Amino acid sequence: MSAAPVWSVDPRTGNPREQVAVEATAEEVDRAVRAAHAVRDALADRAARAAFLRAAAELLEESGAHIVEAADAETALGPARLTGELARTAAQLRSFAEVVDEGAYLDVHIDHQDGSRTPPWPDLRRYKIPLGVVAVYAASNFPLAFSVPGGDTASALAAGCPVVVKAHPDHPATSELCASVLRRAAARTGLPEDVVTLVHGFDAGVELIRHPLVSAAGFTGSVRGGRALFDAAAARPAPIPFHGELGSLNPVVVTGAAAAERAGEIGAGLGGSMTLGAGQFCTKPGFALVPGGATGDQLLKALTETVSSTGSGVLLDHRMRDAFVAGVRERAALTDVVAPVTPGAAGEHTVSAGFLTVPAARLAAKGPHDALLEECFGPVTVIARYTSVDEIAAVLARLPGNLTATLQTATEGDDPDAARLLAALTPLAGRILVNGWPTGVAVAPAQHHGGPYPATTSTSTSVGATAIERWLRPVTYQSTPEALLPPELREDNPLGLPRRVDGRRA
């Protein structure tokens, strides 16, 4: 039997564009993983890794026009959005090069022998080492920043781990282009090209998570797909870390004082955020608690104007379009649910943005309205109208884990409910926003892009400098002669690394 072809498809028409590759067989996945495993020692040199990451950023930029053209043809995300995403991806690679240069991620601790302690301390020296081959599962909605050259790949390479990427079927041509860029960057800086390899196909993804030489995995996608891989990672004879981003509702709470102060501004901001990228951001605000009464009505009026002025859009593929249309139809049919702007099908290949409203009391207890508390991928949000702060708290207590949670408060004067509601939102998400909107994730050292399950399957971040920690494990050397110690742990600190010695920064 011949291998199944991998086609690039135009989501604007549903028509195949070109055959890009063929799906990898189990034998080909095995070869890719073994090739990556064989070159892992080549990534041991920190200077070479940093140079590689910078070269990858430079080559991505040089190939930018070609990559953006291919990505737009496969995703319909538009040249402007994709040009910005490419710039973000290049900046992300450079930021991890800086992390590697600094060396603080190694978390070096040295405690000298001390017989006066109870019990006595031997000489202990601790740092972090790379796990090994990392499997990366590319995202559909970010063909660059969360796919082949994205944050999982960049942080794993920065940690010293070779990467095997499972391409997303929505943008296989873009994936091939980006993998080629990364492999050329490796060759340019004297590293083996197999520090990055690419495979295609659903079955290849399953084989990858089960391969005994894969030491960890990163995933961005659906709850169903991510959970299946997470369970497979845990079911292996030797389970491995699985860092999955699965789904998020990203709730917003608007206080009564905030609505009274700036209802129009908040309504317009919510409309702009939930329709950005046709509602396909993982941080889209998909649920908002808005006060009942006149001020809440004013907010919904501004939201209606903003959403109504948003043109129809193309989703990443027709499967997602069909799921969106079916999902909003199911939700709109529930008792007491109203659609001031009806979301759904706009044409054979497009969707229209909209929002649904429901009394918050309908959501305070388990029932058929629970579908409104689940992510619906696409340009729709649910507005729950509340009558009291206690009603807000009851609904928040029923929400799953999220990447973000947003509180809109009064900006002038006192907001008596703000502190209580912020405390109620904090356990729900990894990033808490006040008077902002979640669609935008800065690549910064203090960033955290993660959250309680099902937002993610671990407590780590996939964005920012500390994303590197996912692909490392600590090792302590006890009473080890200087000549046998790795350079990072030697007494004279030949690499000039930041570290703690006897509990103090040195």
Secondary structure, DSSP 8 states (H G I E B T S, - for coil): ----EEEEEETTTTEEEEEEEE---HHHHHHHHHHHHHTGGGGG-HHHHHHHHHHHHHHHHHTHHHHHHHHHHHH---HHHHHHHHHHHHHHHHHHHHHHHH-GGG-EEEE--BTTSSS-B--EEEEEEE-SEEEEE--SS-TTTTSTTSHHHHHHHHHT--EEEE--TT-HHHHHHHHHHHHHHHHHTT--GGGEEEE-SHHHHHHHHH-TTEEEEEEES-HHHHHHHHHHHHHSSS---EEEE-----EEEE-HHHHHHHHHHHHHHHHHHHHGGGG--TT---EEEEESHHHHHHHHHHHHHHHHTS--B--SSHHHHHHHHHHHHHHHTSTT-EEEE--EE-SSS-EE-EEEEEEGGGGSSSSGGGGGGS---SSEEEEEEESSHHHHHHHHTT---EEEEEEE--SSS--TTHHHHHHHHGGGEEEEEESS-SS-----TT-----TTTTBSSS--SSSGGGGGGGEEEEEEES--GGGS-GGG-TT-TT---EEETTEE-
